[in-house]
């Protein structure tokens, strides 16, 4: 049996229907729009807790300041996803 035929006959039509769903498309758009913010928050986490000997002593005076972007991006992540999702859903 040809595995490509099985995929094209059963799985691809189901996944195509899911990708064309208005609600799932709006959620996907909201999740994609938040990726740059998570990258920025992740970079600040990496800088804050870099696994290098002595780095914690260098960063200690600035740790509270470095945590502000992390809290702003990850703490408000649901808001950053909901707004673009709602806008996409309303426009479709």
C-alpha positions in Angstrom: 0.0 0.0 0.0 1.2 3.5 -0.9 1.6 5.6 2.3 1.3 8.8 0.2 -2.1 7.7 -1.0 -3.3 7.1 2.6 -2.1 10.6 3.6 -3.7 12.3 0.6 -7.0 10.4 1.0 -7.6 10.6 4.7 -5.3 13.0 6.5 -4.8 15.9 4.1 -8.5 16.7 3.7 -9.0 16.7 7.5 -6.0 19.0 8.1 -7.1 21.3 5.2 -10.5 21.7 6.8 -8.9 22.5 10.1 -6.6 25.1 8.6 -9.5 26.8 6.9 -11.5 27.1 10.1 -12.2 30.7 10.9 -11.7 30.3 14.7 -8.5 28.3 14.5 -7.1 30.7 11.9 -7.7 33.6 14.2 -6.0 31.8 17.1 -3.1 30.9 14.8 -2.8 34.5 13.8 -2.7 35.7 17.4 -0.1 33.1 18.3 2.1 34.0 15.4 1.9 37.7 16.2 3.3 37.2 19.7 6.4 35.3 18.6 8.7 38.4 18.4 7.6 39.4 22.0 8.5 36.0 23.4 11.9 36.1 21.6 12.6 39.5 23.2 11.6 38.2 26.7 13.7 35.1 26.2 16.8 37.2 25.3 16.4 39.1 28.5 16.2 35.9 30.5 19.3 34.6 28.8 21.2 37.8 29.6 19.9 37.7 33.2 20.9 34.1 33.9 23.8 33.4 31.5 25.6 30.2 32.6 29.0 31.7 32.9 31.1 31.7 36.0 30.9 35.1 37.8 28.1 36.4 35.6 25.6 36.4 38.5 27.8 38.8 40.4 28.1 41.2 37.4 24.4 41.2 36.7 23.2 41.3 40.3 22.9 45.1 40.5 20.9 45.1 37.2 18.8 42.0 37.8 15.6 43.8 38.7 15.9 46.1 35.7 16.5 43.1 33.4 13.4 41.3 34.7 11.1 44.2 33.7 10.9 43.2 30.0 10.5 39.5 30.9 7.5 40.3 33.2 6.1 42.7 30.6 6.3 40.1 27.7 5.5 36.9 29.5 3.1 38.4 32.1 0.9 40.0 29.4 1.2 37.2 26.9 -2.5 36.3 27.0 -3.4 39.9 26.3 -0.9 40.0 23.4 -2.5 36.9 22.0 -6.2 37.8 22.6 -6.1 41.2 20.9 -4.7 40.1 17.5 -6.9 37.0 17.6 -10.0 39.0 18.1 -9.0 41.5 15.5 -8.4 38.7 12.9 -11.6 37.0 13.8 -13.6 40.2 13.5 -12.1 41.1 10.1 -12.9 37.6 8.7 
